[in-house]
């Protein structure tokens, strides 16, 4: 969770996809701690940020992080938090 928080720090200038990925990772940490609400909140913020992303402005290694994957991430939160 600390690395995800560090990536969200204002000292960095992450692209929207990188920031969204950090928020998604933070959400996963909340899910593993049993906090489904915090996980879903982090995923909401991640999706909002990712929606502002332009693929041509993102590093090529972020190709896999897409809004279409969020149902899977939300399922992970629900499953791990229950």
PDB file of N, CA, C and O in Angstrom:
ATOM      1  N   UNK A   1       0.823  -1.182   0.000  1.00  0.00           N
ATOM      2  CA  UNK A   1       0.000   0.000   0.000  1.00  0.00           C
ATOM      3  C   UNK A   1       0.873   1.254   0.000  1.00  0.00           C
ATOM      4  O   UNK A   1       0.489   2.271  -0.578  1.00  0.00           O
ATOM      5  N   UNK A   2       2.022   1.197   0.629  1.00  0.00           N
ATOM      6  CA  UNK A   2       2.893   2.372   0.676  1.00  0.00           C
ATOM      7  C   UNK A   2       3.391   2.764  -0.709  1.00  0.00           C
ATOM      8  O   UNK A   2       3.469   3.954  -1.015  1.00  0.00           O
ATOM      9  N   UNK A   3       3.728   1.796  -1.550  1.00  0.00           N
ATOM     10  CA  UNK A   3       4.179   2.119  -2.901  1.00  0.00           C
ATOM     11  C   UNK A   3       3.062   2.747  -3.716  1.00  0.00           C
ATOM     12  O   UNK A   3       3.306   3.681  -4.479  1.00  0.00           O
ATOM     13  N   UNK A   4       1.839   2.249  -3.568  1.00  0.00           N
ATOM     14  CA  UNK A   4       0.705   2.837  -4.277  1.00  0.00           C
ATOM     15  C   UNK A   4       0.480   4.272  -3.826  1.00  0.00           C
ATOM     16  O   UNK A   4       0.197   5.145  -4.647  1.00  0.00           O
ATOM     17  N   UNK A   5       0.602   4.519  -2.536  1.00  0.00           N
ATOM     18  CA  UNK A   5       0.440   5.882  -2.016  1.00  0.00           C
ATOM     19  C   UNK A   5       1.559   6.795  -2.534  1.00  0.00           C
ATOM     20  O   UNK A   5       1.308   7.945  -2.893  1.00  0.00           O
ATOM     21  N   UNK A   6       2.789   6.279  -2.570  1.00  0.00           N
ATOM     22  CA  UNK A   6       3.914   7.083  -3.057  1.00  0.00           C
ATOM     23  C   UNK A   6       3.718   7.477  -4.518  1.00  0.00           C
ATOM     24  O   UNK A   6       4.055   8.594  -4.909  1.00  0.00           O
ATOM     25  N   UNK A   7       3.178   6.571  -5.322  1.00  0.00           N
ATOM     26  CA  UNK A   7       2.948   6.867  -6.734  1.00  0.00           C
ATOM     27  C   UNK A   7       1.904   7.963  -6.906  1.00  0.00           C
ATOM     28  O   UNK A   7       1.885   8.642  -7.932  1.00  0.00           O
ATOM     29  N   UNK A   8       1.034   8.143  -5.912  1.00  0.00           N
ATOM     30  CA  UNK A   8      -0.005   9.161  -5.981  1.00  0.00           C
ATOM     31  C   UNK A   8       0.464  10.508  -5.434  1.00  0.00           C
ATOM     32  O   UNK A   8      -0.285  11.484  -5.480  1.00  0.00           O
ATOM     33  N   UNK A   9       1.670  10.576  -4.927  1.00  0.00           N
ATOM     34  CA  UNK A   9       2.197  11.784  -4.322  1.00  0.00           C
ATOM     35  C   UNK A   9       2.304  12.910  -5.346  1.00  0.00           C
ATOM     36  O   UNK A   9       2.525  12.666  -6.532  1.00  0.00           O
ATOM     37  N   UNK A  10       2.147  14.120  -4.880  1.00  0.00           N
ATOM     38  CA  UNK A  10       2.206  15.276  -5.779  1.00  0.00           C
ATOM     39  C   UNK A  10       3.622  15.562  -6.276  1.00  0.00           C
ATOM     40  O   UNK A  10       3.789  16.382  -7.179  1.00  0.00           O
ATOM     41  N   UNK A  11       4.639  14.919  -5.721  1.00  0.00           N
ATOM     42  CA  UNK A  11       5.998  15.162  -6.206  1.00  0.00           C
ATOM     43  C   UNK A  11       6.256  14.482  -7.550  1.00  0.00           C
ATOM     44  O   UNK A  11       7.186  14.849  -8.268  1.00  0.00           O
ATOM     45  N   UNK A  12       5.431  13.494  -7.884  1.00  0.00           N
ATOM     46  CA  UNK A  12       5.555  12.795  -9.165  1.00  0.00           C
ATOM     47  C   UNK A  12       4.575  13.395 -10.157  1.00  0.00           C
ATOM     48  O   UNK A  12       3.601  14.045  -9.774  1.00  0.00           O
ATOM     49  N   UNK A  13       4.836  13.176 -11.401  1.00  0.00           N
ATOM     50  CA  UNK A  13       3.929  13.606 -12.471  1.00  0.00           C
ATOM     51  C   UNK A  13       3.519  12.376 -13.286  1.00  0.00           C
ATOM     52  O   UNK A  13       3.884  12.260 -14.455  1.00  0.00           O
ATOM     53  N   UNK A  14       2.762  11.456 -12.672  1.00  0.00           N
ATOM     54  CA  UNK A  14       2.387  10.255 -13.410  1.00  0.00           C
ATOM     55  C   UNK A  14       1.351  10.561 -14.494  1.00  0.00           C
ATOM     56  O   UNK A  14       0.579  11.514 -14.383  1.00  0.00           O
ATOM     57  N   UNK A  15       1.350   9.755 -15.516  1.00  0.00           N
ATOM     58  CA  UNK A  15       0.308   9.852 -16.531  1.00  0.00           C
ATOM     59  C   UNK A  15      -1.003   9.352 -15.909  1.00  0.00           C
ATOM     60  O   UNK A  15      -0.973   8.714 -14.856  1.00  0.00           O
ATOM     61  N   UNK A  16      -2.136   9.625 -16.531  1.00  0.00           N
ATOM     62  CA  UNK A  16      -3.394   9.139 -15.969  1.00  0.00           C
ATOM     63  C   UNK A  16      -3.437   7.615 -15.790  1.00  0.00           C
ATOM     64  O   UNK A  16      -3.956   7.131 -14.784  1.00  0.00           O
ATOM     65  N   UNK A  17      -2.902   6.860 -16.745  1.00  0.00           N
ATOM     66  CA  UNK A  17      -2.928   5.403 -16.607  1.00  0.00           C
ATOM     67  C   UNK A  17      -2.057   4.940 -15.445  1.00  0.00           C
ATOM     68  O   UNK A  17      -2.442   4.032 -14.708  1.00  0.00           O
ATOM     69  N   UNK A  18      -0.901   5.547 -15.274  1.00  0.00           N
ATOM     70  CA  UNK A  18      -0.028   5.156 -14.163  1.00  0.00           C
ATOM     71  C   UNK A  18      -0.674   5.520 -12.832  1.00  0.00           C
ATOM     72  O   UNK A  18      -0.635   4.727 -11.891  1.00  0.00           O
ATOM     73  N   UNK A  19      -1.263   6.697 -12.739  1.00  0.00           N
ATOM     74  CA  UNK A  19      -1.951   7.083 -11.506  1.00  0.00           C
ATOM     75  C   UNK A  19      -3.142   6.159 -11.258  1.00  0.00           C
ATOM     76  O   UNK A  19      -3.377   5.732 -10.128  1.00  0.00           O
ATOM     77  N   UNK A  20      -3.883   5.856 -12.307  1.00  0.00           N
ATOM     78  CA  UNK A  20      -5.009   4.934 -12.157  1.00  0.00           C
ATOM     79  C   UNK A  20      -4.565   3.562 -11.696  1.00  0.00           C
ATOM     80  O   UNK A  20      -5.223   2.941 -10.861  1.00  0.00           O
ATOM     81  N   UNK A  21      -3.456   3.084 -12.230  1.00  0.00           N
ATOM     82  CA  UNK A  21      -2.927   1.780 -11.824  1.00  0.00           C
ATOM     83  C   UNK A  21      -2.527   1.812 -10.347  1.00  0.00           C
ATOM     84  O   UNK A  21      -2.762   0.850  -9.616  1.00  0.00           O
ATOM     85  N   UNK A  22      -1.922   2.924  -9.912  1.00  0.00           N
ATOM     86  CA  UNK A  22      -1.549   3.050  -8.498  1.00  0.00           C
ATOM     87  C   UNK A  22      -2.795   3.039  -7.617  1.00  0.00           C
ATOM     88  O   UNK A  22      -2.799   2.419  -6.554  1.00  0.00           O
ATOM     89  N   UNK A  23      -3.843   3.718  -8.052  1.00  0.00           N
ATOM     90  CA  UNK A  23      -5.099   3.710  -7.295  1.00  0.00           C
ATOM     91  C   UNK A  23      -5.710   2.312  -7.266  1.00  0.00           C
ATOM     92  O   UNK A  23      -6.230   1.882  -6.237  1.00  0.00           O
ATOM     93  N   UNK A  24      -5.648   1.608  -8.386  1.00  0.00           N
ATOM     94  CA  UNK A  24      -6.156   0.235  -8.426  1.00  0.00           C
ATOM     95  C   UNK A  24      -5.372  -0.649  -7.462  1.00  0.00           C
ATOM     96  O   UNK A  24      -5.959  -1.470  -6.757  1.00  0.00           O
ATOM     97  N   UNK A  25      -4.070  -0.489  -7.427  1.00  0.00           N
ATOM     98  CA  UNK A  25      -3.230  -1.262  -6.521  1.00  0.00           C
ATOM     99  C   UNK A  25      -3.558  -0.938  -5.068  1.00  0.00           C
ATOM    100  O   UNK A  25      -3.593  -1.829  -4.220  1.00  0.00           O
ATOM    101  N   UNK A  26      -3.793   0.323  -4.790  1.00  0.00           N
ATOM    102  CA  UNK A  26      -4.213   0.739  -3.447  1.00  0.00           C
ATOM    103  C   UNK A  26      -5.537   0.073  -3.092  1.00  0.00           C
ATOM    104  O   UNK A  26      -5.724  -0.382  -1.963  1.00  0.00           O
ATOM    105  N   UNK A  27      -6.448   0.016  -4.047  1.00  0.00           N
ATOM    106  CA  UNK A  27      -7.723  -0.655  -3.824  1.00  0.00           C
ATOM    107  C   UNK A  27      -7.544  -2.123  -3.495  1.00  0.00           C
ATOM    108  O   UNK A  27      -8.213  -2.648  -2.605  1.00  0.00           O
ATOM    109  N   UNK A  28      -6.646  -2.793  -4.208  1.00  0.00           N
ATOM    110  CA  UNK A  28      -6.366  -4.200  -3.924  1.00  0.00           C
ATOM    111  C   UNK A  28      -5.868  -4.383  -2.494  1.00  0.00           C
ATOM    112  O   UNK A  28      -6.248  -5.343  -1.823  1.00  0.00           O
ATOM    113  N   UNK A  29      -5.028  -3.477  -2.028  1.00  0.00           N
ATOM    114  CA  UNK A  29      -4.533  -3.572  -0.651  1.00  0.00           C
ATOM    115  C   UNK A  29      -5.693  -3.455   0.337  1.00  0.00           C
ATOM    116  O   UNK A  29      -5.730  -4.174   1.335  1.00  0.00           O
ATOM    117  N   UNK A  30      -6.628  -2.565   0.068  1.00  0.00           N
ATOM    118  CA  UNK A  30      -7.804  -2.438   0.935  1.00  0.00           C
ATOM    119  C   UNK A  30      -8.640  -3.715   0.909  1.00  0.00           C
ATOM    120  O   UNK A  30      -9.148  -4.154   1.941  1.00  0.00           O
ATOM    121  N   UNK A  31      -8.779  -4.304  -0.276  1.00  0.00           N
ATOM    122  CA  UNK A  31      -9.543  -5.550  -0.395  1.00  0.00           C
ATOM    123  C   UNK A  31      -8.903  -6.653   0.434  1.00  0.00           C
ATOM    124  O   UNK A  31      -9.593  -7.390   1.138  1.00  0.00           O
ATOM    125  N   UNK A  32      -7.592  -6.761   0.350  1.00  0.00           N
ATOM    126  CA  UNK A  32      -6.889  -7.799   1.107  1.00  0.00           C
ATOM    127  C   UNK A  32      -6.988  -7.570   2.605  1.00  0.00           C
ATOM    128  O   UNK A  32      -6.883  -8.512   3.392  1.00  0.00           O
ATOM    129  N   UNK A  33      -7.191  -6.305   3.004  1.00  0.00           N
ATOM    130  CA  UNK A  33      -7.382  -5.979   4.421  1.00  0.00           C
ATOM    131  C   UNK A  33      -8.845  -6.131   4.842  1.00  0.00           C
ATOM    132  O   UNK A  33      -9.185  -5.926   6.007  1.00  0.00           O
ATOM    133  N   UNK A  34      -9.716  -6.497   3.877  1.00  0.00           N
ATOM    134  CA  UNK A  34     -11.116  -6.725   4.194  1.00  0.00           C
ATOM    135  C   UNK A  34     -12.015  -5.509   4.092  1.00  0.00           C
ATOM    136  O   UNK A  34     -13.158  -5.557   4.544  1.00  0.00           O
ATOM    137  N   UNK A  35     -11.531  -4.418   3.509  1.00  0.00           N
ATOM    138  CA  UNK A  35     -12.314  -3.183   3.409  1.00  0.00           C
ATOM    139  C   UNK A  35     -12.833  -3.000   1.988  1.00  0.00           C
ATOM    140  O   UNK A  35     -12.206  -2.328   1.168  1.00  0.00           O
ATOM    141  N   UNK A  36     -13.987  -3.606   1.706  1.00  0.00           N
ATOM    142  CA  UNK A  36     -14.568  -3.558   0.363  1.00  0.00           C
ATOM    143  C   UNK A  36     -14.923  -2.135  -0.054  1.00  0.00           C
ATOM    144  O   UNK A  36     -14.748  -1.774  -1.218  1.00  0.00           O
ATOM    145  N   UNK A  37     -15.412  -1.334   0.865  1.00  0.00           N
ATOM    146  CA  UNK A  37     -15.795   0.037   0.540  1.00  0.00           C
ATOM    147  C   UNK A  37     -14.614   0.877   0.087  1.00  0.00           C
ATOM    148  O   UNK A  37     -14.708   1.609  -0.899  1.00  0.00           O
ATOM    149  N   UNK A  38     -13.499   0.772   0.808  1.00  0.00           N
ATOM    150  CA  UNK A  38     -12.305   1.524   0.417  1.00  0.00           C
ATOM    151  C   UNK A  38     -11.762   1.023  -0.909  1.00  0.00           C
ATOM    152  O   UNK A  38     -11.265   1.805  -1.719  1.00  0.00           O
ATOM    153  N   UNK A  39     -11.857  -0.285  -1.130  1.00  0.00           N
ATOM    154  CA  UNK A  39     -11.408  -0.850  -2.405  1.00  0.00           C
ATOM    155  C   UNK A  39     -12.242  -0.289  -3.550  1.00  0.00           C
ATOM    156  O   UNK A  39     -11.691   0.189  -4.542  1.00  0.00           O
ATOM    157  N   UNK A  40     -13.557  -0.342  -3.421  1.00  0.00           N
ATOM    158  CA  UNK A  40     -14.416   0.152  -4.491  1.00  0.00           C
ATOM    159  C   UNK A  40     -14.221   1.655  -4.709  1.00  0.00           C
ATOM    160  O   UNK A  40     -14.276   2.129  -5.843  1.00  0.00           O
ATOM    161  N   UNK A  41     -13.993   2.400  -3.633  1.00  0.00           N
ATOM    162  CA  UNK A  41     -13.735   3.834  -3.758  1.00  0.00           C
ATOM    163  C   UNK A  41     -12.454   4.102  -4.538  1.00  0.00           C
ATOM    164  O   UNK A  41     -12.415   4.988  -5.392  1.00  0.00           O
ATOM    165  N   UNK A  42     -11.410   3.338  -4.244  1.00  0.00           N
ATOM    166  CA  UNK A  42     -10.154   3.492  -4.974  1.00  0.00           C
ATOM    167  C   UNK A  42     -10.347   3.136  -6.447  1.00  0.00           C
ATOM    168  O   UNK A  42      -9.785   3.787  -7.328  1.00  0.00           O
ATOM    169  N   UNK A  43     -11.143   2.101  -6.709  1.00  0.00           N
ATOM    170  CA  UNK A  43     -11.407   1.723  -8.102  1.00  0.00           C
ATOM    171  C   UNK A  43     -12.233   2.787  -8.820  1.00  0.00           C
ATOM    172  O   UNK A  43     -12.026   3.032 -10.008  1.00  0.00           O
ATOM    173  N   UNK A  44     -13.153   3.413  -8.119  1.00  0.00           N
ATOM    174  CA  UNK A  44     -13.914   4.513  -8.719  1.00  0.00           C
ATOM    175  C   UNK A  44     -12.977   5.642  -9.135  1.00  0.00           C
ATOM    176  O   UNK A  44     -13.074   6.164 -10.246  1.00  0.00           O
ATOM    177  N   UNK A  45     -12.075   6.011  -8.238  1.00  0.00           N
ATOM    178  CA  UNK A  45     -11.113   7.078  -8.550  1.00  0.00           C
ATOM    179  C   UNK A  45     -10.194   6.661  -9.688  1.00  0.00           C
ATOM    180  O   UNK A  45      -9.884   7.468 -10.564  1.00  0.00           O
ATOM    181  N   UNK A  46      -9.755   5.397  -9.681  1.00  0.00           N
ATOM    182  CA  UNK A  46      -8.884   4.889 -10.743  1.00  0.00           C
ATOM    183  C   UNK A  46      -9.581   4.963 -12.100  1.00  0.00           C
ATOM    184  O   UNK A  46      -8.976   5.379 -13.088  1.00  0.00           O
ATOM    185  N   UNK A  47     -10.840   4.565 -12.148  1.00  0.00           N
ATOM    186  CA  UNK A  47     -11.585   4.605 -13.410  1.00  0.00           C
ATOM    187  C   UNK A  47     -11.768   6.040 -13.890  1.00  0.00           C
ATOM    188  O   UNK A  47     -11.651   6.317 -15.084  1.00  0.00           O
ATOM    189  N   UNK A  48     -12.053   6.953 -12.967  1.00  0.00           N
ATOM    190  CA  UNK A  48     -12.214   8.362 -13.344  1.00  0.00           C
ATOM    191  C   UNK A  48     -10.930   8.925 -13.945  1.00  0.00           C
ATOM    192  O   UNK A  48     -10.961   9.626 -14.956  1.00  0.00           O
ATOM    193  N   UNK A  49      -9.804   8.611 -13.313  1.00  0.00           N
ATOM    194  CA  UNK A  49      -8.515   9.099 -13.803  1.00  0.00           C
ATOM    195  C   UNK A  49      -8.185   8.449 -15.144  1.00  0.00           C
ATOM    196  O   UNK A  49      -7.757   9.127 -16.078  1.00  0.00           O
ATOM    197  N   UNK A  50      -8.383   7.153 -15.236  1.00  0.00           N
ATOM    198  CA  UNK A  50      -8.060   6.440 -16.470  1.00  0.00           C
ATOM    199  C   UNK A  50      -8.909   6.938 -17.636  1.00  0.00           C
ATOM    200  O   UNK A  50      -8.452   6.937 -18.779  1.00  0.00           O
ATOM    201  N   UNK A  51     -10.127   7.358 -17.358  1.00  0.00           N
ATOM    202  CA  UNK A  51     -11.004   7.872 -18.422  1.00  0.00           C
ATOM    203  C   UNK A  51     -10.432   9.119 -19.086  1.00  0.00           C
ATOM    204  O   UNK A  51     -10.827   9.455 -20.203  1.00  0.00           O
ATOM    205  N   UNK A  52      -9.511   9.808 -18.424  1.00  0.00           N
ATOM    206  CA  UNK A  52      -8.898  11.008 -19.003  1.00  0.00           C
ATOM    207  C   UNK A  52      -7.630  10.686 -19.792  1.00  0.00           C
ATOM    208  O   UNK A  52      -7.017  11.577 -20.381  1.00  0.00           O
ATOM    209  N   UNK A  53      -7.246   9.428 -19.801  1.00  0.00           N
ATOM    210  CA  UNK A  53      -6.000   9.003 -20.446  1.00  0.00           C
ATOM    211  C   UNK A  53      -6.120   9.021 -21.965  1.00  0.00           C
ATOM    212  O   UNK A  53      -7.174   8.729 -22.530  1.00  0.00           O
ATOM    213  N   UNK A  54      -5.013   9.370 -22.606  1.00  0.00           N
ATOM    214  CA  UNK A  54      -4.896   9.256 -24.060  1.00  0.00           C
ATOM    215  C   UNK A  54      -3.800   8.234 -24.331  1.00  0.00           C
ATOM    216  O   UNK A  54      -2.661   8.439 -23.913  1.00  0.00           O
ATOM    217  N   UNK A  55      -4.114   7.138 -25.021  1.00  0.00           N
ATOM    218  CA  UNK A  55      -3.125   6.068 -25.216  1.00  0.00           C
ATOM    219  C   UNK A  55      -1.792   6.545 -25.773  1.00  0.00           C
ATOM    220  O   UNK A  55      -0.744   6.011 -25.410  1.00  0.00           O
ATOM    221  N   UNK A  56      -1.818   7.532 -26.639  1.00  0.00           N
ATOM    222  CA  UNK A  56      -0.557   8.018 -27.228  1.00  0.00           C
ATOM    223  C   UNK A  56       0.335   8.736 -26.217  1.00  0.00           C
ATOM    224  O   UNK A  56       1.524   8.929 -26.472  1.00  0.00           O
ATOM    225  N   UNK A  57      -0.222   9.131 -25.079  1.00  0.00           N
ATOM    226  CA  UNK A  57       0.560   9.803 -24.038  1.00  0.00           C
ATOM    227  C   UNK A  57       1.049   8.859 -22.945  1.00  0.00           C
ATOM    228  O   UNK A  57       1.771   9.273 -22.038  1.00  0.00           O
ATOM    229  N   UNK A  58       0.660   7.607 -23.032  1.00  0.00           N
ATOM    230  CA  UNK A  58       1.005   6.626 -21.999  1.00  0.00           C
ATOM    231  C   UNK A  58       2.229   5.811 -22.415  1.00  0.00           C
ATOM    232  O   UNK A  58       2.476   5.619 -23.605  1.00  0.00           O
ATOM    233  N   UNK A  59       2.998   5.330 -21.426  1.00  0.00           N
ATOM    234  CA  UNK A  59       4.124   4.455 -21.772  1.00  0.00           C
ATOM    235  C   UNK A  59       3.601   3.150 -22.380  1.00  0.00           C
ATOM    236  O   UNK A  59       2.513   2.699 -22.022  1.00  0.00           O
ATOM    237  N   UNK A  60       4.347   2.548 -23.279  1.00  0.00           N
ATOM    238  CA  UNK A  60       3.866   1.343 -23.950  1.00  0.00           C
ATOM    239  C   UNK A  60       3.579   0.184 -23.005  1.00  0.00           C
ATOM    240  O   UNK A  60       2.756  -0.673 -23.325  1.00  0.00           O
ATOM    241  N   UNK A  61       4.226   0.137 -21.865  1.00  0.00           N
ATOM    242  CA  UNK A  61       4.010  -0.972 -20.942  1.00  0.00           C
ATOM    243  C   UNK A  61       2.699  -0.858 -20.166  1.00  0.00           C
ATOM    244  O   UNK A  61       2.379  -1.738 -19.367  1.00  0.00           O
ATOM    245  N   UNK A  62       1.946   0.201 -20.386  1.00  0.00           N
ATOM    246  CA  UNK A  62       0.625   0.341 -19.743  1.00  0.00           C
ATOM    247  C   UNK A  62      -0.502  -0.092 -20.675  1.00  0.00           C
ATOM    248  O   UNK A  62      -1.672   0.163 -20.387  1.00  0.00           O
ATOM    249  N   UNK A  63      -0.168  -0.740 -21.780  1.00  0.00           N
ATOM    250  CA  UNK A  63      -1.165  -1.131 -22.786  1.00  0.00           C
ATOM    251  C   UNK A  63      -2.298  -1.982 -22.205  1.00  0.00           C
ATOM    252  O   UNK A  63      -3.415  -1.948 -22.721  1.00  0.00           O
ATOM    253  N   UNK A  64      -2.034  -2.729 -21.162  1.00  0.00           N
ATOM    254  CA  UNK A  64      -2.999  -3.682 -20.614  1.00  0.00           C
ATOM    255  C   UNK A  64      -4.027  -3.044 -19.676  1.00  0.00           C
ATOM    256  O   UNK A  64      -5.053  -3.656 -19.378  1.00  0.00           O
ATOM    257  N   UNK A  65      -3.766  -1.853 -19.221  1.00  0.00           N
ATOM    258  CA  UNK A  65      -4.621  -1.223 -18.203  1.00  0.00           C
ATOM    259  C   UNK A  65      -5.708  -0.414 -18.899  1.00  0.00           C
ATOM    260  O   UNK A  65      -5.468   0.706 -19.350  1.00  0.00           O
ATOM    261  N   UNK A  66      -6.901  -0.989 -18.981  1.00  0.00           N
ATOM    262  CA  UNK A  66      -8.012  -0.406 -19.716  1.00  0.00           C
ATOM    263  C   UNK A  66      -9.287  -0.424 -18.872  1.00  0.00           C
ATOM    264  O   UNK A  66      -9.441  -1.255 -17.976  1.00  0.00           O
ATOM    265  N   UNK A  67     -10.181   0.487 -19.166  1.00  0.00           N
ATOM    266  CA  UNK A  67     -11.460   0.545 -18.442  1.00  0.00           C
ATOM    267  C   UNK A  67     -12.246  -0.753 -18.565  1.00  0.00           C
ATOM    268  O   UNK A  67     -13.002  -1.112 -17.662  1.00  0.00           O
ATOM    269  N   UNK A  68     -12.072  -1.455 -19.676  1.00  0.00           N
ATOM    270  CA  UNK A  68     -12.802  -2.702 -19.894  1.00  0.00           C
ATOM    271  C   UNK A  68     -12.457  -3.767 -18.853  1.00  0.00           C
ATOM    272  O   UNK A  68     -13.213  -4.723 -18.681  1.00  0.00           O
ATOM    273  N   UNK A  69     -11.342  -3.620 -18.164  1.00  0.00           N
ATOM    274  CA  UNK A  69     -10.909  -4.599 -17.160  1.00  0.00           C
ATOM    275  C   UNK A  69     -11.509  -4.348 -15.776  1.00  0.00           C
ATOM    276  O   UNK A  69     -11.357  -5.182 -14.884  1.00  0.00           O
ATOM    277  N   UNK A  70     -12.179  -3.230 -15.585  1.00  0.00           N
ATOM    278  CA  UNK A  70     -12.639  -2.879 -14.243  1.00  0.00           C
ATOM    279  C   UNK A  70     -13.666  -3.837 -13.647  1.00  0.00           C
ATOM    280  O   UNK A  70     -13.684  -3.985 -12.425  1.00  0.00           O
ATOM    281  N   UNK A  71     -14.520  -4.493 -14.423  1.00  0.00           N
ATOM    282  CA  UNK A  71     -15.391  -5.497 -13.794  1.00  0.00           C
ATOM    283  C   UNK A  71     -14.587  -6.606 -13.101  1.00  0.00           C
ATOM    284  O   UNK A  71     -15.000  -7.111 -12.056  1.00  0.00           O
ATOM    285  N   UNK A  72     -13.464  -6.978 -13.669  1.00  0.00           N
ATOM    286  CA  UNK A  72     -12.601  -7.986 -13.040  1.00  0.00           C
ATOM    287  C   UNK A  72     -12.016  -7.430 -11.745  1.00  0.00           C
ATOM    288  O   UNK A  72     -11.996  -8.126 -10.730  1.00  0.00           O
ATOM    289  N   UNK A  73     -11.543  -6.192 -11.765  1.00  0.00           N
ATOM    290  CA  UNK A  73     -10.973  -5.580 -10.560  1.00  0.00           C
ATOM    291  C   UNK A  73     -12.031  -5.463  -9.463  1.00  0.00           C
ATOM    292  O   UNK A  73     -11.747  -5.712  -8.291  1.00  0.00           O
ATOM    293  N   UNK A  74     -13.236  -5.089  -9.843  1.00  0.00           N
ATOM    294  CA  UNK A  74     -14.317  -4.960  -8.857  1.00  0.00           C
ATOM    295  C   UNK A  74     -14.682  -6.323  -8.268  1.00  0.00           C
ATOM    296  O   UNK A  74     -14.997  -6.436  -7.083  1.00  0.00           O
ATOM    297  N   UNK A  75     -14.635  -7.343  -9.105  1.00  0.00           N
ATOM    298  CA  UNK A  75     -14.880  -8.698  -8.613  1.00  0.00           C
ATOM    299  C   UNK A  75     -13.827  -9.133  -7.617  1.00  0.00           C
ATOM    300  O   UNK A  75     -14.140  -9.784  -6.620  1.00  0.00           O
ATOM    301  N   UNK A  76     -12.572  -8.774  -7.881  1.00  0.00           N
ATOM    302  CA  UNK A  76     -11.498  -9.088  -6.950  1.00  0.00           C
ATOM    303  C   UNK A  76     -11.778  -8.431  -5.597  1.00  0.00           C
ATOM    304  O   UNK A  76     -11.636  -9.061  -4.549  1.00  0.00           O
ATOM    305  N   UNK A  77     -12.176  -7.160  -5.633  1.00  0.00           N
ATOM    306  CA  UNK A  77     -12.474  -6.460  -4.377  1.00  0.00           C
ATOM    307  C   UNK A  77     -13.591  -7.161  -3.612  1.00  0.00           C
ATOM    308  O   UNK A  77     -13.489  -7.386  -2.406  1.00  0.00           O
ATOM    309  N   UNK A  78     -14.649  -7.498  -4.326  1.00  0.00           N
ATOM    310  CA  UNK A  78     -15.783  -8.152  -3.662  1.00  0.00           C
ATOM    311  C   UNK A  78     -15.388  -9.503  -3.099  1.00  0.00           C
ATOM    312  O   UNK A  78     -15.772  -9.841  -1.980  1.00  0.00           O
ATOM    313  N   UNK A  79     -14.633 -10.278  -3.850  1.00  0.00           N
ATOM    314  CA  UNK A  79     -14.252 -11.631  -3.427  1.00  0.00           C
ATOM    315  C   UNK A  79     -13.280 -11.590  -2.251  1.00  0.00           C
ATOM    316  O   UNK A  79     -13.449 -12.329  -1.281  1.00  0.00           O
ATOM    317  N   UNK A  80     -12.277 -10.741  -2.330  1.00  0.00           N
ATOM    318  CA  UNK A  80     -11.258 -10.693  -1.294  1.00  0.00           C
ATOM    319  C   UNK A  80     -11.758 -10.065   0.001  1.00  0.00           C
ATOM    320  O   UNK A  80     -11.249 -10.367   1.080  1.00  0.00           O
ATOM    321  N   UNK A  81     -12.750  -9.195  -0.109  1.00  0.00           N
ATOM    322  CA  UNK A  81     -13.254  -8.491   1.082  1.00  0.00           C
ATOM    323  C   UNK A  81     -14.318  -9.271   1.824  1.00  0.00           C
ATOM    324  O   UNK A  81     -14.672  -8.912   2.946  1.00  0.00           O
ATOM    325  N   UNK A  82     -14.838 -10.332   1.224  1.00  0.00           N
ATOM    326  CA  UNK A  82     -15.935 -11.058   1.871  1.00  0.00           C
ATOM    327  C   UNK A  82     -15.437 -12.092   2.845  1.00  0.00           C
ATOM    328  O   UNK A  82     -16.238 -12.786   3.471  1.00  0.00           O
TER     329      UNK A  82
END
